[in-house]
Amino acid sequence: MYLPLIKALIPYYYIFCLVMIGMGGLPDYLEHIDGIEIKNICELQRAFISDDVRDTTGPITLMMISPFLYLVARYKFKSWLANIALIGLCAYWLWSFYIQYALCM
């Protein structure tokens, strides 16, 4: 019944999820990486002590991906474009919240 509307909204929801993950996963002080004193995000984390909201925004943005996962699973992963989009969202989420910071350790 609402299938054409849902299919039409999928690209917009995908872009919304990308923007929310980007806003939640990046630190507020990213503009301080200048290549001279602070060369990468690992040095940035050591130089600035501030509130890190990734522990809150990570699960929130993961919950935002879940309707997209439900929709793809409901149609039994038949659409290769939706599968690639879902894998891309999950990979971007992992990179934004965990992998780039885990590589600093």
N, C-alpha and C positions, 0 to 999 in steps of 0.2 A: 504494500500500500504506500509506504513512504520511501520505498527503495530508490526512486529517481532523485528525490531530495537528498537522501543520505549520500548517494554516489556523487552528487554535485557538491556537497559540503566537505568531502574527504580531502581534497587538496588544500582547502582553507584551514582545516583542522590540523593538517600536517605542518603547514607553515606556522600556525599558532604554537604547536608543540616545539618546533625548532627555535622559535623566538623565546619561548619560556625557558627552555633548557639553556639557551645561550645567556639569558639574563641571570639565571640562577646559578650557573656553573662558573661564571667568570668572576674573579675578585673585583672589587670596586676600585682598587688601586693599580689596575693593569697598565695605566698610562705612565707609571713610573719606570717601566722597563725602557731604558734609554740606550743600552748597549755599551755604556762606558762603566758606570758603577754597578748597575744592576743589569745583568745580561739575560737572565731567563726567569721563569716563574719560580724556580727553586730558590734562587737568591732573593726574589721578591718576598717569598714567604718568611725567610729568615730575617729580612730587614724590617718588615712591618709586622707589628703585633696589633691585630685588630679583630673585630668580631667576624668569625667565619660562619656564614650562614648556610654552608653547603650541607651540613647535617640535617637542616630543616628543609631546604629547597630540593634536595635530592629525592627524598621520598614523595614530596608533593608533585614534582614533575614526572616521577615514575607512575604515579596514579593517573596523571593526565594522559600517559601513553596507553593505559589499560583499555579505554574504549576503542582505540584503534586496533589493539590486539584482539579484542573481542570481535570486532567487525571482520577482521581478516580470518580469524578462526571459525567464525560462523559460516563463512563461505568456503571452508575447508582448504584454505591456502591455495586456491585455484588461480588467483590473479598474480602473475609474476611481478607486475609493477607494484602491487600492494605489498607483496613479500619483500621486495627490495627496499621499499620505503620503510617498512617496519624494521628490517635489519639495520637500515641506516639510522633510524631514530634511536634504536637501542645502542648501537655503536657510538653515536654522538653523545648519548646520555652517559655511557660508561666513560668515555674520554673526558667529558666535561667535569664529572664529579669524582672520578677515582683514578683513572690510569695516569693522567698527566701529573697528578700529585704523588702517586705511588712510585713513579719513576724517580722522584727526588730522594727517596729514602736510600 
